[in-house]
């Protein structure tokens, strides 16, 4: 399916990242901390493609390292609800919100 070439590139990227994490080239905590939100959003968007590709190609292993990475991120989020900023460390002062953003947050 040539129309899915771009999607495959993205899924392959996250699958490769997951393989690096799985074999210890990249620390799992570091990967989740740096890219967790992106990984989870991407996996949610790609889950239908992954599920269908696994059936269509009769290969349950398609993009399994991407799935592995998403599961690590889900587990991390459950263990650190809200955020994972180190406790006891002060936060930097933030400037006033832009009017467009402020109106959305109310």
N, CA, C and O atoms as a Tinker XYZ file with bonds, in Angstrom:
   424  protein
     1  N      0.831000   -1.181000    0.000000    73     2
     2  CA     0.000000    0.000000    0.000000    64     1     3
     3  C      0.881000    1.252000    0.000000    63     2     4     5
     4  O      1.323000    1.700000    1.058000    81     3
     5  N      1.130000    1.801000   -1.152000    73     3     6
     6  CA     2.021000    2.965000   -1.240000    64     5     7
     7  C      1.498000    4.194000   -0.509000    63     6     8     9
     8  O      2.289000    5.026000   -0.064000    81     7
     9  N      0.184000    4.322000   -0.378000    73     7    10
    10  CA    -0.365000    5.494000    0.310000    64     9    11
    11  C     -0.033000    5.505000    1.801000    63    10    12    13
    12  O     -0.195000    6.527000    2.468000    81    11
    13  N      0.420000    4.396000    2.308000    73    11    14
    14  CA     0.773000    4.315000    3.726000    64    13    15
    15  C      2.274000    4.445000    3.969000    63    14    16    17
    16  O      2.738000    4.194000    5.081000    81    15
    17  N      3.029000    4.828000    2.965000    73    15    18
    18  CA     4.492000    4.897000    3.089000    64    17    19
    19  C      4.928000    5.831000    4.211000    63    18    20    21
    20  O      5.829000    5.493000    4.978000    81    19
    21  N      4.309000    6.989000    4.317000    73    19    22
    22  CA     4.686000    7.934000    5.379000    64    21    23
    23  C      4.337000    7.378000    6.754000    63    22    24    25
    24  O      5.109000    7.515000    7.702000    81    23
    25  N      3.179000    6.757000    6.854000    73    23    26
    26  CA     2.771000    6.170000    8.134000    64    25    27
    27  C      3.743000    5.067000    8.542000    63    26    28    29
    28  O      4.111000    4.959000    9.712000    81    27
    29  N      4.152000    4.257000    7.585000    73    27    30
    30  CA     5.112000    3.189000    7.894000    64    29    31
    31  C      6.433000    3.759000    8.389000    63    30    32    33
    32  O      7.049000    3.191000    9.291000    81    31
    33  N      6.876000    4.871000    7.814000    73    31    34
    34  CA     8.128000    5.487000    8.268000    64    33    35
    35  C      8.034000    5.907000    9.728000    63    34    36    37
    36  O      8.966000    5.691000   10.503000    81    35
    37  N      6.923000    6.498000   10.098000    73    35    38
    38  CA     6.744000    6.930000   11.492000    64    37    39
    39  C      6.670000    5.719000   12.414000    63    38    40    41
    40  O      7.332000    5.686000   13.451000    81    39
    41  N      5.871000    4.728000   12.042000    73    39    42
    42  CA     5.758000    3.522000   12.868000    64    41    43
    43  C      7.106000    2.812000   12.975000    63    42    44    45
    44  O      7.458000    2.311000   14.042000    81    43
    45  N      7.853000    2.766000   11.887000    73    43    46
    46  CA     9.179000    2.142000   11.916000    64    45    47
    47  C     10.132000    2.902000   12.836000    63    46    48    49
    48  O     10.948000    2.295000   13.530000    81    47
    49  N     10.026000    4.228000   12.838000    73    47    50
    50  CA    10.858000    5.043000   13.732000    64    49    51
    51  C     10.612000    4.648000   15.187000    63    50    52    53
    52  O     11.557000    4.382000   15.929000    81    51
    53  N      9.341000    4.610000   15.593000    73    51    54
    54  CA     9.030000    4.267000   16.977000    64    53    55
    55  C      9.348000    2.802000   17.270000    63    54    56    57
    56  O      9.707000    2.465000   18.398000    81    55
    57  N      9.221000    1.934000   16.279000    73    55    58
    58  CA     9.572000    0.533000   16.465000    64    57    59
    59  C     11.071000    0.387000   16.707000    63    58    60    61
    60  O     11.491000   -0.399000   17.555000    81    59
    61  N     11.873000    1.139000   15.968000    73    59    62
    62  CA    13.324000    1.121000   16.163000    64    61    63
    63  C     13.690000    1.674000   17.533000    63    62    64    65
    64  O     14.536000    1.112000   18.229000    81    63
    65  N     13.059000    2.766000   17.916000    73    63    66
    66  CA    13.294000    3.335000   19.244000    64    65    67
    67  C     12.957000    2.303000   20.321000    63    66    68    69
    68  O     13.704000    2.145000   21.286000    81    67
    69  N     11.842000    1.606000   20.157000    73    67    70
    70  CA    11.453000    0.566000   21.107000    64    69    71
    71  C     12.462000   -0.567000   21.170000    63    70    72    73
    72  O     12.731000   -1.095000   22.249000    81    71
    73  N     13.022000   -0.948000   20.032000    73    71    74
    74  CA    14.043000   -2.001000   20.016000    64    73    75
    75  C     15.289000   -1.550000   20.765000    63    74    76    77
    76  O     15.874000   -2.326000   21.521000    81    75
    77  N     15.698000   -0.301000   20.560000    73    75    78
    78  CA    16.864000    0.226000   21.285000    64    77    79
    79  C     16.628000    0.217000   22.791000    63    78    80    81
    80  O     17.535000   -0.084000   23.567000    81    79
    81  N     15.415000    0.547000   23.196000    73    79    82
    82  CA    15.083000    0.524000   24.623000    64    81    83
    83  C     15.092000   -0.917000   25.128000    63    82    84    85
    84  O     15.639000   -1.203000   26.193000    81    83
    85  N     14.491000   -1.813000   24.369000    73    83    86
    86  CA    14.366000   -3.212000   24.790000    64    85    87
    87  C     15.717000   -3.878000   25.013000    63    86    88    89
    88  O     15.874000   -4.663000   25.948000    81    87
    89  N     16.696000   -3.571000   24.158000    73    87    90
    90  CA    18.004000   -4.221000   24.294000    64    89    91
    91  C     18.991000   -3.419000   25.139000    63    90    92    93
    92  O     20.138000   -3.830000   25.310000    81    91
    93  N     18.554000   -2.282000   25.664000    73    91    94
    94  CA    19.389000   -1.526000   26.587000    64    93    95
    95  C     20.280000   -0.463000   25.978000    63    94    96    97
    96  O     21.105000    0.114000   26.685000    81    95
    97  N     20.144000   -0.184000   24.691000    73    95    98
    98  CA    20.934000    0.880000   24.074000    64    97    99
    99  C     20.487000    2.238000   24.609000    63    98   100   101
   100  O     21.305000    3.128000   24.842000    81    99
   101  N     19.178000    2.381000   24.801000    73    99   102
   102  CA    18.599000    3.601000   25.375000    64   101   103
   103  C     17.915000    3.223000   26.676000    63   102   104   105
   104  O     17.153000    2.258000   26.724000    81   103
   105  N     18.183000    3.977000   27.727000    73   103   106
   106  CA    17.566000    3.735000   29.027000    64   105   107
   107  C     16.050000    3.919000   28.925000    63   106   108   109
   108  O     15.592000    4.937000   28.407000    81   107
   109  N     15.261000    2.949000   29.413000    73   107   110
   110  CA    13.806000    3.075000   29.329000    64   109   111
   111  C     13.267000    4.334000   30.010000    63   110   112   113
   112  O     12.385000    5.005000   29.474000    81   111
   113  N     13.795000    4.650000   31.185000    73   111   114
   114  CA    13.335000    5.841000   31.897000    64   113   115
   115  C     13.600000    7.113000   31.124000    63   114   116   117
   116  O     12.776000    8.028000   31.111000    81   115
   117  N     14.753000    7.169000   30.479000    73   115   118
   118  CA    15.096000    8.343000   29.680000    64   117   119
   119  C     14.168000    8.465000   28.472000    63   118   120   121
   120  O     13.678000    9.554000   28.172000    81   119
   121  N     13.928000    7.359000   27.787000    73   119   122
   122  CA    13.048000    7.378000   26.613000    64   121   123
   123  C     11.641000    7.815000   26.989000    63   122   124   125
   124  O     11.036000    8.639000   26.303000    81   123
   125  N     11.128000    7.269000   28.065000    73   123   126
   126  CA     9.773000    7.611000   28.498000    64   125   127
   127  C      9.699000    9.063000   28.945000    63   126   128   129
   128  O      8.731000    9.760000   28.640000    81   127
   129  N     10.707000    9.519000   29.660000    73   127   130
   130  CA    10.712000   10.900000   30.141000    64   129   131
   131  C     10.784000   11.896000   28.985000    63   130   132   133
   132  O     10.072000   12.900000   28.987000    81   131
   133  N     11.636000   11.623000   28.004000    73   131   134
   134  CA    11.819000   12.552000   26.890000    64   133   135
   135  C     10.706000   12.484000   25.843000    63   134   136   137
   136  O     10.255000   13.514000   25.342000    81   135
   137  N     10.271000   11.278000   25.521000    73   135   138
   138  CA     9.382000   11.103000   24.374000    64   137   139
   139  C      8.044000   10.459000   24.708000    63   138   140   141
   140  O      7.266000   10.159000   23.803000    81   139
   141  N      7.763000   10.241000   25.979000    73   139   142
   142  CA     6.562000    9.504000   26.374000    64   141   143
   143  C      5.264000   10.027000   25.794000    63   142   144   145
   144  O      4.463000    9.254000   25.268000    81   143
   145  N      5.045000   11.327000   25.884000    73   143   146
   146  CA     3.798000   11.891000   25.351000    64   145   147
   147  C      3.684000   11.662000   23.848000    63   146   148   149
   148  O      2.612000   11.321000   23.348000    81   147
   149  N      4.781000   11.848000   23.133000    73   147   150
   150  CA     4.765000   11.637000   21.679000    64   149   151
   151  C      4.510000   10.170000   21.346000    63   150   152   153
   152  O      3.756000    9.850000   20.426000    81   151
   153  N      5.142000    9.295000   22.100000    73   151   154
   154  CA     4.984000    7.858000   21.867000    64   153   155
   155  C      3.537000    7.447000   22.078000    63   154   156   157
   156  O      2.959000    6.736000   21.256000    81   155
   157  N      2.953000    7.899000   23.184000    73   155   158
   158  CA     1.578000    7.495000   23.489000    64   157   159
   159  C      0.583000    8.047000   22.468000    63   158   160   161
   160  O     -0.323000    7.334000   22.037000    81   159
   161  N      0.748000    9.317000   22.080000    73   159   162
   162  CA    -0.159000    9.893000   21.075000    64   161   163
   163  C     -0.007000    9.183000   19.733000    63   162   164   165
   164  O     -0.991000    8.908000   19.047000    81   163
   165  N      1.224000    8.896000   19.374000    73   163   166
   166  CA     1.456000    8.209000   18.100000    64   165   167
   167  C      0.876000    6.800000   18.135000    63   166   168   169
   168  O      0.240000    6.367000   17.174000    81   167
   169  N      1.089000    6.085000   19.232000    73   167   170
   170  CA     0.577000    4.717000   19.295000    64   169   171
   171  C     -0.947000    4.700000   19.242000    63   170   172   173
   172  O     -1.541000    3.847000   18.582000    81   171
   173  N     -1.568000    5.630000   19.929000    73   171   174
   174  CA    -3.035000    5.714000   19.888000    64   173   175
   175  C     -3.514000    5.937000   18.450000    63   174   176   177
   176  O     -4.483000    5.319000   18.011000    81   175
   177  N     -2.838000    6.810000   17.734000    73   175   178
   178  CA    -3.216000    7.091000   16.344000    64   177   179
   179  C     -2.926000    5.904000   15.425000    63   178   180   181
   180  O     -3.669000    5.657000   14.475000    81   179
   181  N     -1.849000    5.171000   15.706000    73   179   182
   182  CA    -1.428000    4.084000   14.827000    64   181   183
   183  C     -2.020000    2.727000   15.198000    63   182   184   185
   184  O     -1.900000    1.784000   14.415000    81   183
   185  N     -2.646000    2.596000   16.349000    73   183   186
   186  CA    -3.159000    1.299000   16.798000    64   185   187
   187  C     -4.062000    0.624000   15.759000    63   186   188   189
   188  O     -3.915000   -0.577000   15.531000    81   187
   189  N     -4.992000    1.348000   15.118000    73   187   190
   190  CA    -5.806000    0.674000   14.096000    64   189   191
   191  C     -4.966000    0.137000   12.927000    63   190   192   193
   192  O     -5.212000   -0.968000   12.444000    81   191
   193  N     -3.997000    0.902000   12.482000    73   191   194
   194  CA    -3.122000    0.445000   11.398000    64   193   195
   195  C     -2.333000   -0.784000   11.841000    63   194   196   197
   196  O     -2.205000   -1.748000   11.086000    81   195
   197  N     -1.811000   -0.751000   13.048000    73   195   198
   198  CA    -1.021000   -1.870000   13.559000    64   197   199
   199  C     -1.874000   -3.129000   13.647000    63   198   200   201
   200  O     -1.461000   -4.198000   13.196000    81   199
   201  N     -3.065000   -3.001000   14.230000    73   199   202
   202  CA    -3.948000   -4.162000   14.380000    64   201   203
   203  C     -4.293000   -4.771000   13.022000    63   202   204   205
   204  O     -4.256000   -5.990000   12.855000    81   203
   205  N     -4.627000   -3.926000   12.062000    73   203   206
   206  CA    -4.993000   -4.422000   10.734000    64   205   207
   207  C     -3.804000   -4.995000    9.979000    63   206   208   209
   208  O     -3.942000   -6.004000    9.286000    81   207
   209  N     -2.651000   -4.376000   10.099000    73   207   210
   210  CA    -1.454000   -4.891000    9.430000    64   209   211
   211  C     -1.078000   -6.266000    9.974000    63   210   212   213
   212  O     -0.665000   -7.147000    9.219000    81   211
   213  N     -1.220000   -6.446000   11.280000    73   211   214
   214  CA    -0.883000   -7.743000   11.878000    64   213   215
   215  C     -1.764000   -8.855000   11.326000    63   214   216   217
   216  O     -1.292000   -9.965000   11.080000    81   215
   217  N     -3.041000   -8.555000   11.134000    73   215   218
   218  CA    -3.956000   -9.557000   10.579000    64   217   219
   219  C     -3.717000   -9.726000    9.079000    63   218   220   221
   220  O     -3.618000  -10.851000    8.589000    81   219
   221  N     -3.624000   -8.619000    8.354000    73   219   222
   222  CA    -3.460000   -8.683000    6.899000    64   221   223
   223  C     -2.197000   -9.436000    6.491000    63   222   224   225
   224  O     -2.202000  -10.179000    5.509000    81   223
   225  N     -1.119000   -9.243000    7.245000    73   223   226
   226  CA     0.151000   -9.890000    6.912000    64   225   227
   227  C      0.415000  -11.140000    7.749000    63   226   228   229
   228  O      1.490000  -11.735000    7.675000    81   227
   229  N     -0.576000  -11.525000    8.542000    73   227   230
   230  CA    -0.469000  -12.715000    9.403000    64   229   231
   231  C      0.821000  -12.696000   10.220000    63   230   232   233
   232  O      1.551000  -13.685000   10.296000    81   231
   233  N      1.074000  -11.541000   10.824000    73   231   234
   234  CA     2.300000  -11.380000   11.609000    64   233   235
   235  C      2.016000  -10.561000   12.867000    63   234   236   237
   236  O      1.967000   -9.333000   12.810000    81   235
   237  N      1.830000  -11.232000   13.996000    73   235   238
   238  CA     1.548000  -10.501000   15.235000    64   237   239
   239  C      2.738000   -9.683000   15.742000    63   238   240   241
   240  O      2.604000   -8.916000   16.696000    81   239
   241  N      3.894000   -9.843000   15.108000    73   239   242
   242  CA     5.090000   -9.128000   15.565000    64   241   243
   243  C      5.272000   -7.765000   14.897000    63   242   244   245
   244  O      6.196000   -7.031000   15.248000    81   243
   245  N      4.408000   -7.413000   13.939000    73   243   246
   246  CA     4.571000   -6.129000   13.253000    64   245   247
   247  C      4.502000   -4.996000   14.271000    63   246   248   249
   248  O      3.533000   -4.878000   15.021000    81   247
   249  N      5.523000   -4.181000   14.287000    73   247   250
   250  CA     5.641000   -3.004000   15.145000    64   249   251
   251  C      5.465000   -3.330000   16.638000    63   250   252   253
   252  O      4.930000   -2.524000   17.399000    81   251
   253  N      5.922000   -4.517000   17.038000    73   251   254
   254  CA     5.755000   -4.888000   18.446000    64   253   255
   255  C      6.664000   -4.084000   19.375000    63   254   256   257
   256  O      6.329000   -3.903000   20.545000    81   255
   257  N      7.792000   -3.603000   18.886000    73   255   258
   258  CA     8.644000   -2.767000   19.738000    64   257   259
   259  C      8.022000   -1.393000   19.969000    63   258   260   261
   260  O      8.243000   -0.778000   21.012000    81   259
   261  N      7.256000   -0.917000   19.016000    73   259   262
   262  CA     6.474000    0.307000   19.175000    64   261   263
   263  C      5.429000    0.079000   20.270000    63   262   264   265
   264  O      5.244000    0.922000   21.148000    81   263
   265  N      4.752000   -1.064000   20.208000    73   263   266
   266  CA     3.764000   -1.418000   21.237000    64   265   267
   267  C      4.424000   -1.514000   22.610000    63   266   268   269
   268  O      3.896000   -1.002000   23.597000    81   267
   269  N      5.578000   -2.170000   22.667000    73   267   270
   270  CA     6.327000   -2.309000   23.924000    64   269   271
   271  C      6.619000   -0.939000   24.528000    63   270   272   273
   272  O      6.443000   -0.732000   25.728000    81   271
   273  N      7.058000   -0.019000   23.701000    73   271   274
   274  CA     7.364000    1.337000   24.149000    64   273   275
   275  C      6.111000    2.039000   24.670000    63   274   276   277
   276  O      6.165000    2.721000   25.693000    81   275
   277  N      4.994000    1.876000   23.981000    73   275   278
   278  CA     3.735000    2.489000   24.422000    64   277   279
   279  C      3.299000    1.933000   25.774000    63   278   280   281
   280  O      2.806000    2.678000   26.621000    81   279
   281  N      3.476000    0.639000   25.979000    73   279   282
   282  CA     3.114000    0.024000   27.262000    64   281   283
   283  C      4.004000    0.562000   28.381000    63   282   284   285
   284  O      3.518000    0.831000   29.480000    81   283
   285  N      5.298000    0.720000   28.115000    73   283   286
   286  CA     6.185000    1.320000   29.116000    64   285   287
   287  C      5.712000    2.719000   29.489000    63   286   288   289
   288  O      5.725000    3.095000   30.661000    81   287
   289  N      5.297000    3.481000   28.494000    73   287   290
   290  CA     4.819000    4.848000   28.741000    64   289   291
   291  C      3.535000    4.848000   29.558000    63   290   292   293
   292  O      3.383000    5.657000   30.473000    81   291
   293  N      2.614000    3.952000   29.239000    73   291   294
   294  CA     1.368000    3.849000   30.006000    64   293   295
   295  C      1.670000    3.510000   31.460000    63   294   296   297
   296  O      1.109000    4.116000   32.372000    81   295
   297  N      2.552000    2.546000   31.674000    73   295   298
   298  CA     2.912000    2.149000   33.039000    64   297   299
   299  C      3.572000    3.297000   33.792000    63   298   300   301
   300  O      3.311000    3.499000   34.978000    81   299
   301  N      4.426000    4.047000   33.107000    73   299   302
   302  CA     5.091000    5.192000   33.723000    64   301   303
   303  C      4.069000    6.247000   34.127000    63   302   304   305
   304  O      4.144000    6.799000   35.224000    81   303
   305  N      3.112000    6.527000   33.244000    73   303   306
   306  CA     2.085000    7.523000   33.553000    64   305   307
   307  C      1.239000    7.110000   34.751000    63   306   308   309
   308  O      0.869000    7.952000   35.568000    81   307
   309  N      0.934000    5.828000   34.860000    73   307   310
   310  CA     0.163000    5.339000   36.011000    64   309   311
   311  C      0.959000    5.499000   37.301000    63   310   312   313
   312  O      0.391000    5.804000   38.350000    81   311
   313  N      2.261000    5.295000   37.228000    73   311   314
   314  CA     3.117000    5.412000   38.415000    64   313   315
   315  C      3.416000    6.860000   38.779000    63   314   316   317
   316  O      3.770000    7.148000   39.922000    81   315
   317  N      3.279000    7.774000   37.822000    73   315   318
   318  CA     3.584000    9.196000   38.041000    64   317   319
   319  C      2.436000   10.063000   37.528000    63   318   320   321
   320  O      2.604000   10.788000   36.548000    81   319
   321  N      1.272000    9.999000   38.176000    73   319   322
   322  CA     0.130000   10.772000   37.674000    64   321   323
   323  C      0.403000   12.275000   37.713000    63   322   324   325
   324  O      0.973000   12.796000   38.671000    81   323
   325  N     -0.013000   12.943000   36.667000    73   323   326
   326  CA     0.147000   14.397000   36.619000    64   325   327
   327  C      1.441000   14.832000   35.981000    63   326   328   329
   328  O      1.434000   15.472000   34.929000    81   327
   329  N      2.535000   14.499000   36.593000    73   327   330
   330  CA     3.851000   14.914000   36.085000    64   329   331
   331  C      4.928000   14.144000   36.829000    63   330   332   333
   332  O      4.642000   13.448000   37.803000    81   331
   333  N      6.150000   14.266000   36.376000    73   331   334
   334  CA     7.239000   13.587000   37.086000    64   333   335
   335  C      8.356000   14.549000   37.450000    63   334   336   337
   336  O      9.512000   14.151000   37.593000    81   335
   337  N      8.002000   15.816000   37.599000    73   335   338
   338  CA     8.983000   16.813000   38.034000    64   337   339
   339  C      9.475000   16.401000   39.418000    63   338   340   341
   340  O      8.664000   16.020000   40.262000    81   339
   341  N     10.771000   16.467000   39.672000    73   339   342
   342  CA    11.297000   16.005000   40.964000    64   341   343
   343  C     10.663000   16.743000   42.149000    63   342   344   345
   344  O     10.616000   17.972000   42.177000    81   343
   345  N     10.182000   15.978000   43.114000    73   343   346
   346  CA     9.577000   16.598000   44.294000    64   345   347
   347  C     10.650000   17.317000   45.096000    63   346   348   349
   348  O     11.798000   16.876000   45.156000    81   347
   349  N     10.268000   18.411000   45.702000    73   347   350
   350  CA    11.192000   19.179000   46.521000    64   349   351
   351  C     12.041000   20.171000   45.745000    63   350   352   353
   352  O     12.803000   20.930000   46.344000    81   351
   353  N     11.923000   20.179000   44.428000    73   351   354
   354  CA    12.686000   21.121000   43.608000    64   353   355
   355  C     11.741000   22.249000   43.208000    63   354   356   357
   356  O     10.648000   22.008000   42.697000    81   355
   357  N     12.178000   23.482000   43.449000    73   355   358
   358  CA    11.295000   24.605000   43.128000    64   357   359
   359  C     11.069000   24.690000   41.626000    63   358   360   361
   360  O     11.905000   24.259000   40.832000    81   359
   361  N      9.935000   25.248000   41.251000    73   359   362
   362  CA     9.618000   25.461000   39.843000    64   361   363
   363  C     10.059000   26.856000   39.438000    63   362   364   365
   364  O     10.057000   27.770000   40.263000    81   363
   365  N     10.430000   27.029000   38.200000    73   363   366
   366  CA    10.807000   28.338000   37.673000    64   365   367
   367  C      9.554000   29.200000   37.554000    63   366   368   369
   368  O      8.486000   28.696000   37.207000    81   367
   369  N      9.677000   30.487000   37.838000    73   367   370
   370  CA     8.510000   31.352000   37.666000    64   369   371
   371  C      8.134000   31.441000   36.184000    63   370   372   373
   372  O      8.998000   31.506000   35.310000    81   371
   373  N      6.851000   31.443000   35.933000    73   371   374
   374  CA     6.349000   31.511000   34.563000    64   373   375
   375  C      5.726000   32.878000   34.316000    63   374   376   377
   376  O      5.099000   33.444000   35.211000    81   375
   377  N      5.892000   33.410000   33.112000    73   375   378
   378  CA     5.287000   34.705000   32.785000    64   377   379
   379  C      3.769000   34.574000   32.661000    63   378   380   381
   380  O      3.223000   33.471000   32.655000    81   379
   381  N      3.118000   35.700000   32.563000    73   379   382
   382  CA     1.666000   35.720000   32.405000    64   381   383
   383  C      1.287000   35.019000   31.098000    63   382   384   385
   384  O      2.005000   35.107000   30.102000    81   383
   385  N      0.158000   34.329000   31.117000    73   383   386
   386  CA    -0.307000   33.626000   29.923000    64   385   387
   387  C     -0.748000   34.602000   28.848000    63   386   388   389
   388  O     -1.204000   35.707000   29.142000    81   387
   389  N     -0.608000   34.186000   27.612000    73   387   390
   390  CA    -1.121000   34.972000   26.495000    64   389   391
   391  C     -2.644000   35.002000   26.595000    63   390   392   393
   392  O     -3.236000   34.039000   27.083000    81   391
   393  N     -3.283000   36.056000   26.158000    73   391   394
   394  CA    -4.746000   36.155000   26.265000    64   393   395
   395  C     -5.488000   34.981000   25.610000    63   394   396   397
   396  O     -6.480000   34.499000   26.157000    81   395
   397  N     -5.017000   34.519000   24.447000    73   395   398
   398  CA    -5.681000   33.409000   23.757000    64   397   399
   399  C     -5.636000   32.133000   24.588000    63   398   400   401
   400  O     -6.600000   31.369000   24.628000    81   399
   401  N     -4.521000   31.917000   25.240000    73   399   402
   402  CA    -4.364000   30.712000   26.056000    64   401   403
   403  C     -5.144000   30.861000   27.353000    63   402   404   405
   404  O     -5.808000   29.923000   27.793000    81   403
   405  N     -5.066000   32.018000   27.956000    73   403   406
   406  CA    -5.771000   32.273000   29.214000    64   405   407
   407  C     -7.270000   32.031000   29.042000    63   406   408   409
   408  O     -7.897000   31.431000   29.915000    81   407
   409  N     -7.850000   32.483000   27.939000    73   407   410
   410  CA    -9.292000   32.312000   27.729000    64   409   411
   411  C     -9.665000   30.836000   27.570000    63   410   412   413
   412  O    -10.773000   30.443000   27.934000    81   411
   413  N     -8.769000   30.022000   27.040000    73   411   414
   414  CA    -9.033000   28.586000   26.901000    64   413   415
   415  C     -8.919000   27.846000   28.223000    63   414   416   417
   416  O     -9.551000   26.806000   28.407000    81   415
   417  N     -8.128000   28.365000   29.138000    73   415   418
   418  CA    -7.893000   27.658000   30.401000    64   417   419
   419  C     -8.960000   27.957000   31.447000    63   418   420   421
   420  O     -8.948000   27.364000   32.526000    81   419
   421  N     -9.876000   28.863000   31.146000    73   419   422
   422  CA   -10.907000   29.227000   32.141000    64   421   423
   423  C    -12.188000   28.482000   31.929000    63   422   424
   424  O    -13.146000   28.676000   32.677000    81   423
